[in-house]
Amino acid sequence: MKSAIYALLCFIFIISSLFQEVEACICSESFKGGCLEPRNEYCATQFRKRLNEQTAFNCTCVTSHSRAQCSCRLARKCTTGPWPC
């Protein structure tokens, strides 16, 4: 009986851990040239190509002084220190 209860508790713990939300942080970076359409895809692509950041999503882009100012959410925990965010 105890082993069945332990097995059930382990199963519940494993299932609940699968549905925990990943903490996302916001990272901003400036790239040479202006924003291209679609702006959110442009920034996510720049994060992947230039910064090797594969988890960028929900990006925004603003052209300022001939530079693309990109802000993206990253589907991972934020780090401290220099880039990456």
LINQUI-V337200 format. One line per field, one symbol per residue. ss: DSSP state (h for helix, s for strand, l for the rest). phi: phi as a letter, one per 30 degrees, with the letter a starting at -180 (. if undefined). psi: psi as a letter, one per 40 degrees, with the letter a starting at -180 (. if undefined). A space follows every 10 residues. Layout:
ss->???
phi->???
psi->???
//
This chain:
ss->lhhhhhhhhh hhhhhhhhll llllssssss ssslllllhh hhhhhhhhhh hllllsssss ssssllssss ssssllllll lllll
phi->.ddddddddd ddddddddcd dddcccbcac bdjddcdded dedddddddc chcdcdahcb bbdbhibccc bbdcdaddcc jdede
psi->dddddddddd ddddddddei hhhhihhiih ihiiiiihdd dddddddddd efheehifii hhhhffihhh hiihfiiiii aiii.
//
